[in-house]
Amino acid sequence: MREQMLKLDHKRKGVVEDGKGLHLIHLLLITATAVDENNVSVAAENLRELYQSVCLNGDSVQRVVAYFADGLAAKLLTRKSPFYDMIMKEPTPEEEFLAYTDLYRVSPYYQFAHFTANQAIIEAFEKEEENNNRALHVVDFDVSYGFQWPSLIQSLAEKATSGNRISLRITGFGRSLDELQETETRLISFSKAFRNLVFEFQGLLRGSKLTNLRKKKNETVAANLVFHLNTLTSFLKISETLKSVHSLNPSIVILVEQEGSRSPQSFLSRFMESLHYFAAMFDSLDDCLPLEKSGGFRVFERDDERAISLGWQDRCLITASAWHCI
């Protein structure tokens, strides 16, 4: 049934009517309930109807329902099933890089997160400029091909002169050696255009000990946790990460997170929260295409002006904040 959806994608591409969209969401929730109750026959029948009604190239409702239907189908299947492998197949590094590039180009989320984080890093650097020998060290716990750093490199280079250069070292944690090599190549190539900046990149695989970090005396250290905590699957891993951050004694800690609860939840509660979040995310991405349409986005202060958020209509999607270790 899923193969039929993929084959018919090009024929069904379009926008579903509001009433049909609500029906699809309702049917998806019924299916999730059946999966939670291990009612395989009801879940399979509902999945069949969903796959006949949605496509991955349709509007935001169809796409989000299609992806969530895949998740429910994978939960029903055994890991030995070839259909499980088809649904859960990981993208190649090339596919992931191209998808990330496209998302970065059309979506304001990463630009908002990176601009906000970089601005806080620059302010921390300027605050210590008399004592840090004009040296900045950013420890990025999820470097993700380094998309965040060209704008920081350029901003610092504009502050430097030939007689008073700035040193920027980025230590980036990545998932693979290929990702780290690609990141290093891109960033070093970009930095060569700025002669007033001394740039270094050190790539470390996730899980590497922070004792492997190279540090300069009196340098300003910034710990960058942009979307990283959302990737951690337990409170223990979060606690270990924050302890590692504290051990760096950084001048500033940058935290950007997707909105959502971290408290223990049932499967249905997690499903509902994720569906609500990604429905808003997919809807907002539709509004970004073409790029001229972006009237639904809002930036507002949170937590007594200690954080700012980017939201879509009435839904907060990501929040950025800067902290000092004590």
C-alpha angles and dihedrals in degrees: 000000000000091000089055090054091052093047092050096043094104092050096049098045109133145077122305120223117255093250093051091046091056089048091053092050091047091049090048091054091048088051092050090052090051091050091049090051091046090239094153099176095053092043092050093049092050092047089053090055092046093051089051091054106041140053138192091238098051130095124302094276093052093046097048092046091049093052094045090048088055089053092052092046091052090051090056096046128078118242089246092062115106088219089059090054091048093052096041097042111139117232117247116254089254092052091047093050093049092047091049090049092051092047092049090051098052105028126074093206099086093038090052093047095046096043092049093046095046092049090054091048092051091049091052090049093049091049091059097035095116092058108027098072086238089288123139125187118191118193107201112194093197110024095181096193091315098271090150097059112062091073091050091048091052094046093051092045090055089056094050132080133201089256096043108037127182124230118216122185120182120194107194129189114212140176097239142015089244091057092048093047091049090049094049093048093050096046097044090048091051094046093054089077090067112067094178091065127075106208130191131174127199117188121203129181116242110269094035115136119255088231086081091067119114111221135184125218114271094355118153108251121205122187111210117204101167106164090333100117089055089064094057114097103204142034088242092060091046090050092049091050093050090049088053090050091050091051089060090061089216124193089227139009118210116206125185119171140175112243115259145106122279095191118109110276139179120254093258093048091052090045093052093047093048092046091051092049098046094042088060091044094051091044091052092049089055087056090054092061107106095029093226090073110077105123096125097066122101133187116203141163122256137193099017094316093306093115140023128214137203113217140180112228103309096343122093109217109173134013128200126199139163124219140184121221117238 
